[in-house]
């Protein structure tokens, strides 16, 4: 568990299922964070159960972000090896423009360095200016890696940022 000035970053509880399912189908979140399309709420519940298990596992870096004990987002590993970890992160749009993403990412970077990682990497679509600002506020620098991929029937250009211990 990580405690910041305003937030707690911790494993998910069973009571988070409805809030997480709502975020997983949120159209604003889906514009900037790659989430599968779900045909039923049960499919979203199934993904929640999977990531809930990951949040208690040492094999993954997967945690909910809480404000006043309310789930408002998450942070998760995209890929990891012994030296570097790539992260994704989301804050519910209702909580945007409050500095929560920056607060979370700074705390998580510090935690990952304590855990022995030497590099933290994050990526975003090049159109996601808010996420780019968050990464830069956290001291991350843009790196050479880029890629194009199709997401939601649109070609997206992904850029990557990194910070080293």
C-alpha positions in Angstrom: 0.0 0.0 0.0 1.2 3.5 -0.9 -0.3 6.5 1.0 0.2 10.0 -0.6 -1.1 13.3 0.7 -4.6 12.7 -0.7 -4.7 9.2 -2.1 -4.2 5.5 -1.2 -2.8 3.1 -3.8 -3.7 -0.5 -2.8 -5.1 -3.8 -4.0 -8.7 -4.0 -5.0 -11.5 -5.2 -2.8 -14.7 -7.0 -3.8 -16.7 -3.8 -3.3 -14.8 -2.1 -6.1 -16.4 -4.3 -8.8 -19.2 -2.0 -9.8 -17.1 1.2 -9.9 -14.4 -0.6 -11.9 -16.9 -2.0 -14.3 -18.2 1.5 -14.9 -14.7 2.8 -15.6 -13.9 -0.1 -17.9 -16.9 0.9 -20.1 -16.4 4.7 -19.8 -16.1 6.1 -23.3 -13.8 9.0 -22.2 -11.4 6.5 -20.5 -11.5 4.3 -23.6 -10.4 7.1 -25.8 -6.9 7.2 -24.1 -6.5 3.8 -22.4 -6.7 0.6 -24.4 -9.6 -1.4 -23.0 -11.4 -4.2 -24.8 -15.0 -3.6 -25.8 -17.4 -5.5 -23.5 -20.7 -6.9 -24.7 -22.0 -7.5 -21.2 -21.4 -6.3 -17.7 -20.4 -9.8 -16.8 -17.4 -9.5 -19.2 -16.3 -6.4 -17.3 -16.8 -8.2 -14.0 -14.7 -11.1 -15.3 -11.8 -8.7 -16.1 -12.1 -7.0 -12.7 -11.8 -10.4 -11.0 -8.7 -11.1 -13.0 -7.0 -7.8 -12.2 -8.2 -8.0 -8.6 -6.2 -11.3 -8.3 -3.2 -9.5 -10.0 -3.4 -6.8 -7.3 -2.5 -9.3 -4.6 0.2 -11.0 -6.7 3.9 -10.3 -6.6 4.0 -11.2 -10.3 2.2 -8.0 -11.3 2.1 -4.3 -10.4 -1.7 -3.7 -10.4 -3.4 -1.4 -7.9 -6.5 0.7 -7.4 -6.2 4.4 -6.7 -8.5 5.6 -3.9 -9.6 9.0 -2.6 -11.6 8.9 0.6 -11.9 5.1 0.2 -13.5 5.5 -3.2 -11.9 3.9 -6.3 -11.0 6.7 -8.7 -8.5 5.0 -11.0 -5.8 2.4 -11.3 -2.1 1.8 -12.1 -0.9 -1.4 -13.8 2.1 -3.0 -15.4 2.0 -3.3 -19.1 5.3 -5.2 -19.3 8.1 -5.8 -16.9 11.5 -7.4 -16.5 14.1 -7.4 -13.7 15.3 -3.9 -14.6 12.5 -2.0 -16.2 8.7 -1.8 -15.9 6.2 -0.1 -18.3 3.1 1.3 -16.6 -0.4 2.3 -17.6 -2.6 4.5 -15.4 -6.1 5.9 -15.4 -8.0 8.5 -13.3 -11.7 8.6 -13.6 -12.7 11.7 -15.7 -14.8 13.0 -12.8 -11.5 13.5 -10.9 -9.5 15.0 -13.7 -7.7 18.4 -13.3 -6.9 17.9 -9.7 -3.3 16.6 -9.9 -4.2 13.1 -8.9 -2.5 11.4 -11.9 0.7 13.3 -11.1 0.5 12.4 -7.4 -0.1 8.7 -8.2 2.7 8.5 -10.8 5.3 10.2 -8.6 4.5 7.9 -5.7 4.5 4.8 -7.9 7.8 5.7 -9.5 9.4 6.1 -6.1 7.9 2.8 -5.0 9.2 1.0 -8.0 12.7 2.3 -7.5 12.6 1.1 -3.9 11.5 -2.3 -5.3 14.7 -2.4 -7.4 13.6 -1.3 -10.8 16.1 1.0 -12.6 13.7 2.4 -15.2 10.0 3.2 -15.3 8.4 3.6 -18.8 5.0 4.9 -19.7 3.3 5.4 -23.0 0.4 7.4 -24.4 -1.2 8.3 -27.7 0.5 11.5 -28.9 -2.9 13.3 -28.8 -3.2 12.8 -25.0 -1.7 16.1 -24.0 -2.8 15.7 -20.4 -1.0 12.4 -19.9 2.1 13.9 -21.6 2.0 16.8 -19.0 1.7 14.3 -16.2 4.7 12.3 -17.3 6.8 15.5 -17.7 5.8 16.8 -14.3 7.0 13.5 -12.9 10.5 14.1 -14.4 10.0 11.6 -17.3 11.7 12.3 -20.6 10.5 11.3 -24.0 12.4 8.3 -25.5 12.9 7.1 -29.0 10.4 4.3 -29.0 7.3 5.0 -31.0 4.7 2.9 -32.7 1.5 3.1 -34.7 -1.4 0.9 -33.9 -5.1 0.6 -34.7 -7.4 1.1 -31.7 -11.1 1.7 -31.9 -10.9 1.7 -35.7 -8.4 4.6 -35.7 -4.7 4.7 -36.3 -3.1 5.9 -33.1 0.5 7.1 -32.7 2.0 6.0 -29.4 4.9 7.8 -27.8 6.9 6.7 -24.7 8.5 8.4 -21.7 11.0 7.1 -19.2 12.7 7.9 -16.0 15.7 6.2 -14.6 16.9 5.8 -11.1 
